[in-house]
Amino acid sequence: MPGLSRILFMLFFLSSISGTVEWMAYRLLKRKFELQPQWDAVSRFWLLFVGVIWVAFLVNAFMWPTWRVTHPRLLSVLSMVFFVVFLPKLVMAFFQLVDDLRLLFQWGVVQTGASDRPIPRSSFIATLGLGAAGLTFVSFLYGVVWGKYAYRIERLKVAIPNLPEAFRGLRVVQISDAHLGSFADMPTPVLDALKSIEALNPDVILFTGDLVNTDSSEAEPWIGPFSELAAPMGKFSIMGNHDYADYGPFNEEEREASRQRLYEIHEEMGFNLLLNQHVHLERDGQKMVLLGVENWGKGFRMSGDLKKTMAGSNCEELPTILMSHDPTHWAEEVRNGKAPVELTLSGHTHGMQFGIEIPWLGIQWSPSKWRYEHWAGLYHSKDQQLYVNRGFGVLGFHGRVGMPPEITLLELESA
C-alpha cells in the first residue's frame, strides 16, 4: 500500500523532528533551572505542555478534513494551542543547538592542546534562549487573541497611464480572503471593521476571493453585514481557491451545490460576482474596464480564463483593472505586456499571517516570500502594477503576528 507507506514515513519523519525539538528545548530548560528548588515543578509543568501540544497536533492532523466542517471552533482552538506552545520550544531548541556547537568547538580546542582551560557551563545562551522563547510566546498569544482583529487600513495612490479625467481620484476599496468559516460566531471587531469601510467613502468596492474556507454555509450568517457595504459605482467580487468546496469531505454533487449557493450568497450580499467576465465602469460619460477571473494559481485550481474575460472588453484601448485572486496569475499571464492590464488586485497569500514590516526602514519580510515572488503590497513592472492584499480573515493559524488584517483604499491618479 504505497499510500499507507507514505503516511507512515511522514509520521516517522515528523515525530523524529518534533521529538528532537522537544528534547533540545527540555535540555535548555534543564540547564537553566535544574539547580533551583523549583525545578521539579517546572519539569512537571513542561511535561503537561508536551502532552497538550501533541494532543492538539494529532487531532489537527487526523481530524482536519472533517472537523474543519463539523467542529471548526474546536479545531481553531487546538490550532492556536499548537502554534502558541510549540513555536517557543522551537526557538529554545535553536539556542540549545547553538550552545551545543559552542561546547563542541571548545571541547575540540581542549583536545588539540591549544587550551587547558575548563569548558565553562555557560548560562548566558540559555537565558537568551528563554528570553527569545518568552517573546515568541507573548507575540503568538497576542496574535491569536488580538492580532487577528487589529485591522489596518492601507492607503495608497496608484498612477494609471492614460486615466480618463472622470476617474482621477476614484476611490477603490479592496478586501480579500475573508475566510468567514474561521470566525467563531460574529466577532464585534470584524463587524466594526466592515462598518469602517463606509467612512472611506468608496466609489467602488472589490472583493478578491476566498469568502469561505470550505463550504458556502460558512457565509450564511454574514449576508447581512456584507450587504450593508455600499458604493455608488457598485460592489464586485471573484472566486478564490477556497470558494469551490474543493477542500472538504464532499462528493462532486455536494461541491457543485455549495458553489451554486455561494453564487447566490454573493448576489444577496450585493456583489456582482464576475466569473471570467468583465464590466465597464462609467463616470461622466467616460469608461474603464474591470475584469474578474475565476481562480488561477500555480499549484491550485486553474479555472481562470483571461482571454475569455477580456473578449469584447476593449481593454486594449481603455484603462483596465483585473481582479485575480492568486498573484502568481499576474506573474504568469499579465506582466511584461502579456495582457493589456494596468492594475491587478490579488490576495491569497495572507502575508502568511506572520512577518515584520517597517516601511520607513525598508524592511518587509515574511516566510511567504519563500513561496511567492509577490506576497504583500504594491509591485511594478513597467506600466503594469500588482497590489496584493494581506487578507481580512485567517486560515490555518488562527492569528496574526506582525501582519495585521487589511482593508485597502486605492486612489487612482493619472501617470
C-alpha positions in Angstrom: 0.0 0.0 0.0 2.1 2.9 -1.3 -0.3 5.5 0.3 0.0 3.9 3.7 3.8 3.7 3.4 4.0 7.4 2.6 1.8 8.2 5.6 3.9 6.1 7.9 7.1 7.7 6.6 5.7 11.2 7.2 4.6 10.3 10.7 8.1 8.9 11.4 9.8 11.9 9.9 7.6 14.4 11.8 7.8 12.5 15.1 11.6 12.4 14.8 11.8 16.2 14.1 9.3 17.1 16.8 11.0 14.7 19.3 14.4 16.3 18.6 12.9 19.8 19.2 11.2 18.7 22.5 14.5 17.1 23.7 16.6 20.1 22.8 14.2 22.6 24.3 14.0 20.5 27.5 17.8 20.5 27.8 17.9 24.2 27.6 15.2 24.5 30.3 17.0 22.0 32.5 20.3 23.8 32.1 18.7 27.0 33.4 16.6 25.6 36.2 17.9 22.2 37.3 19.8 23.5 40.3 16.9 25.6 41.6 14.4 24.4 44.1 11.5 24.9 41.7 12.9 22.5 39.1 10.6 19.6 39.9 7.5 21.9 39.4 9.0 23.4 36.2 9.6 19.9 34.9 6.1 18.6 35.6 4.6 21.7 34.0 6.8 21.2 31.0 5.6 17.6 30.6 2.0 18.8 30.8 2.7 21.3 28.0 4.2 18.5 25.9 1.0 16.4 26.3 -1.3 19.3 25.5 0.6 20.3 22.4 0.8 16.9 20.9 -2.9 16.1 21.5 -3.7 19.3 19.7 -1.3 18.4 16.9 -2.6 14.9 16.4 -6.2 16.0 16.4 -5.4 18.7 13.9 -3.6 16.3 11.7 -6.1 13.4 11.6 -9.4 15.2 12.1 -8.8 18.3 10.0 -10.5 17.1 6.8 -13.8 16.6 8.6 -13.6 18.8 11.7 -13.0 21.9 9.6 -16.6 21.5 8.6 -18.2 19.8 11.6 -16.2 21.3 14.5 -14.5 24.5 13.2 -14.4 26.2 16.6 -12.7 23.3 18.4 -10.3 22.9 15.6 -9.4 26.6 15.7 -8.7 26.4 19.5 -6.4 23.3 19.0 -4.6 25.1 16.2 -4.0 28.1 18.3 -2.7 26.0 21.2 -0.3 24.2 18.9 1.3 27.4 17.5 1.4 29.3 20.8 3.1 26.4 22.6 5.3 24.7 20.0 6.9 27.7 18.4 8.6 29.0 21.6 10.0 25.5 22.0 11.4 25.6 18.5 13.2 28.9 19.5 14.6 27.2 22.6 15.8 24.2 20.6 17.7 26.6 18.3 19.5 28.3 21.2 20.3 24.9 22.7 21.8 23.8 19.3 24.0 27.0 19.3 25.2 26.2 22.9 26.0 22.6 21.9 28.0 23.8 18.9 29.9 26.2 21.3 30.6 23.3 23.7 31.8 21.1 20.7 34.1 23.8 19.5 35.6 24.4 23.0 36.0 20.7 23.5 37.9 20.5 20.2 40.2 23.3 21.3 40.9 21.5 24.6 41.6 18.2 22.8 44.1 19.7 20.4 46.0 21.1 23.4 45.5 24.7 22.3 44.0 25.4 25.7 43.8 23.7 29.1 41.1 25.9 30.5 38.0 24.1 31.6 34.9 24.3 29.4 32.5 26.8 31.0 29.0 25.8 31.7 27.5 29.0 30.3 24.0 30.0 31.3 24.0 33.1 29.1 22.9 31.3 26.0 20.2 29.5 28.0 19.0 32.8 29.4 19.0 34.4 26.0 17.1 31.4 24.6 14.4 31.6 27.3 14.0 35.3 26.7 13.6 34.8 23.0 11.1 31.9 23.6 9.2 34.1 26.0 9.0 36.9 23.5 7.8 34.4 20.9 5.1 33.1 23.2 3.8 36.5 24.0 3.8 37.5 20.3 1.8 34.5 19.2 -0.5 34.7 22.2 -1.2 38.3 21.2 -1.6 37.2 17.6 -4.4 34.6 18.4 -6.2 36.8 20.9 -6.0 40.3 19.5 -3.7 40.4 16.4 -6.2 38.8 14.1 -8.6 41.7 14.9 -6.1 44.5 14.6 -7.4 45.8 11.3 -5.3 48.2 9.4 -6.3 50.4 6.5 -3.7 50.6 3.8 -4.0 53.8 1.9 -2.1 54.4 -1.4 -2.3 56.3 -4.6 -1.9 54.3 -7.8 -0.9 56.0 -11.0 -2.7 54.6 -14.1 -1.4 55.6 -17.6 -4.0 57.5 -19.7 -6.5 57.5 -16.9 -9.6 59.5 -18.0 -10.3 62.7 -16.2 -13.5 61.4 -14.8 -11.7 58.6 -12.9 -8.9 60.7 -11.4 -9.4 60.4 -7.6 -11.5 57.3 -7.9 -11.6 55.6 -4.5 -11.4 51.8 -4.7 -11.7 49.7 -1.6 -10.3 46.2 -1.8 -11.0 43.4 0.7 -9.9 39.9 0.3 -9.7 36.5 1.9 -12.5 36.9 4.5 -12.4 33.1 5.3 -15.6 33.5 7.2 -15.5 29.9 8.5 -12.5 30.8 10.7 -14.6 33.2 12.8 -16.4 31.7 15.8 -19.8 33.4 15.8 -19.6 37.0 14.5 -16.9 38.9 16.5 -17.6 42.5 17.1 -14.2 43.7 15.9 -14.9 42.1 12.5 -18.3 43.7 12.2 -16.7 47.0 13.2 -14.1 46.6 10.5 -16.8 46.1 7.9 -18.6 49.2 9.1 -15.4 51.2 8.9 -15.4 50.9 5.1 -18.3 53.3 4.9 -16.1 56.1 6.4 -13.6 55.6 3.5 -16.2 56.9 1.0 -15.5 54.2 -1.6 -16.7 54.8 -5.2 -16.4 51.0 -5.8 -15.8 48.0 -3.6 -13.9 45.0 -4.8 -13.7 41.6 -3.1 -10.9 39.4 -4.5 -11.8 35.9 -3.4 -11.9 33.3 -0.6 -15.2 34.3 1.1 -15.2 30.9 2.9 -12.9 28.1 3.9 -14.7 25.0 2.8 -18.4 25.4 2.3 -21.0 28.0 1.4 -22.8 27.6 4.7 -20.0 29.4 6.5 -21.1 32.7 4.7 -24.8 32.4 5.5 -24.7 34.4 8.9 -22.6 37.2 7.2 -25.0 38.0 4.4 -26.5 41.0 6.4 -23.2 42.7 7.4 -21.7 42.4 3.9 -24.9 43.5 2.2 -24.7 46.8 4.2 -21.4 47.7 2.4 -22.3 50.3 -0.2 -20.5 52.1 -3.1 -22.2 54.3 -5.8 -20.4 52.5 -8.7 -21.1 49.1 -7.3 -19.6 46.1 -5.5 -17.8 43.4 -7.5 -16.3 40.0 -6.4 -14.5 37.0 -7.7 -13.9 33.4 -6.5 -10.8 32.2 -4.7 -9.4 28.7 -4.4 -11.3 28.0 -1.2 -14.7 29.0 -2.6 -15.1 25.9 -4.8 -15.6 23.4 -1.9 -12.5 21.5 -3.1 -11.1 21.1 0.4 -14.0 19.5 2.3 -15.1 15.8 2.6 -17.7 16.3 -0.2 -18.6 14.5 -3.3 -18.9 16.3 -6.6 -22.6 16.8 -6.3 -22.2 18.4 -2.9 -19.3 20.6 -4.2 -21.5 21.9 -7.0 -24.4 22.6 -4.7 -22.0 24.6 -2.4 -20.7 26.6 -5.4 -24.2 27.4 -6.7 -25.3 28.5 -3.2 -22.2 30.7 -2.9 -23.0 32.4 -6.2 -26.4 33.2 -4.7 -24.8 34.5 -1.5 -22.6 36.9 -3.4 -25.7 38.3 -5.0 -27.5 38.5 -1.7 -24.6 40.4 -0.3 -24.9 42.9 -3.1 -21.8 41.8 -5.1 -21.7 41.4 -8.8 -19.8 38.1 -9.0 -17.5 38.1 -12.1 -16.9 34.5 -13.4 -14.4 35.1 -16.2 -16.4 38.2 -17.1 -15.9 41.9 -17.4 -17.9 45.1 -16.8 -17.4 48.7 -17.8 -17.2 51.3 -15.1 -18.7 54.5 -16.3 -18.3 58.0 -14.9 -19.3 61.3 -16.6 -19.5 59.6 -20.0 -16.0 58.0 -19.7 -15.2 54.3 -19.2 -12.7 51.9 -17.8 -12.6 48.1 -17.7 -13.0 45.9 -14.7 -12.0 42.2 -15.4 -12.8 39.4 -13.0 -11.3 35.9 -13.5 -12.0 32.7 -11.6 -9.2 31.3 -9.5 -5.9 30.8 -11.4 -2.9 29.9 -9.3 0.3 27.8 -9.6 -0.3 24.7 -7.5 -4.0 25.5 -7.2 -7.2 25.4 -9.2 -6.9 27.0 -12.6 -10.4 27.9 -13.6 -9.5 31.4 -14.7 -9.7 32.2 -18.4 -8.2 35.6 -19.0 -8.7 35.6 -22.8 -12.4 34.8 -22.3 -12.6 37.5 -19.6 -11.1 40.2 -21.9 -13.1 39.3 -25.0 -15.1 42.2 -26.1 -14.0 44.4 -23.2 -11.9 46.8 -25.4 -9.2 46.6 -22.7 -6.6 47.3 -25.4 -8.0 50.9 -25.6 -9.4 51.6 -22.1 -7.6 51.6 -18.7 -8.1 48.2 -17.1 -8.3 46.7 -13.6 -8.1 43.0 -13.2 -9.3 41.1 -10.1 -7.4 37.8 -9.9 -7.2 36.0 -6.5 -3.7 34.5 -6.8 -0.8 36.8 -7.6 1.0 34.1 -9.5 -1.5 34.7 -12.2 -0.1 38.2 -12.7 3.4 36.9 -13.0 2.5 34.2 -15.5 -0.2 35.8 -17.7 -0.2 39.5 -17.2 3.1 41.3 -16.6 5.7 42.1 -19.2 2.8 43.1 -21.6 1.3 39.6 -21.8 -2.1 41.2 -21.2 -3.2 44.9 -21.5 -3.9 45.3 -17.8 -2.6 48.4 -15.9 -3.6 47.3 -12.4 -4.2 43.8 -10.9 -5.6 43.3 -7.5 -5.0 40.0 -5.7 -4.9 38.4 -2.3 -4.4 34.7 -1.4 -1.1 34.8 0.4 -2.2 36.5 3.7 1.4 37.5 4.1 1.4 34.1 5.8 -0.2 36.0 8.7 3.3 36.4 10.2 6.2 38.8 9.4 7.7 42.1 10.0 7.1 45.3 8.0 8.8 48.6 8.8 8.3 50.8 5.7 10.5 53.7 6.8 13.4 51.3 7.2 12.7 49.5 4.0 12.0 46.2 6.0 9.4 43.8 4.6 9.8 40.1 5.4 7.6 37.1 5.8 8.0 33.4 5.3 5.5 33.9 2.5 8.4 35.2 0.3 9.8 31.7 0.2 6.7 30.6 -1.7 5.6 33.7 -3.5 7.5 36.2 -5.5 4.7 38.8 -4.9 3.1 38.4 -1.4 2.1 41.7 0.0 1.8 45.4 -1.1 2.4 47.1 -4.5 4.6 45.8 -7.2 5.6 47.4 -10.5 6.6 46.0 -13.9 7.0 48.9 -16.3 3.5 50.4 -16.8 1.8 47.4 -15.1 1.1 47.1 -11.3 0.0 44.4 -8.9 -1.4 45.0 -5.5 -1.5 42.0 -3.1 -3.9 42.5 -0.2 -2.8 40.8 3.1 -6.3 39.4 3.8 -9.3 40.2 6.0 -9.5 36.9 7.9 -7.3 34.0 8.9 -6.8 30.4 7.9 -4.8 27.5 9.4 -3.0 29.6 12.1 -5.9 31.5 13.7 -3.9 34.6 14.5 -1.7 37.3 13.0 1.8 38.4 14.2 3.3 41.4 12.5 0.9 41.0 9.6 -2.4 42.7 10.5 -5.6 42.0 8.6 -6.1 44.6 5.9 -8.6 46.9 4.2 -7.1 48.6 1.2 -8.0 52.0 -0.1 -6.6 52.7 -3.5 -7.0 56.2 -5.0 -6.4 56.3 -8.8 -4.4 59.1 -10.4 -3.0 59.7 -13.8 0.5 58.6 -14.5 
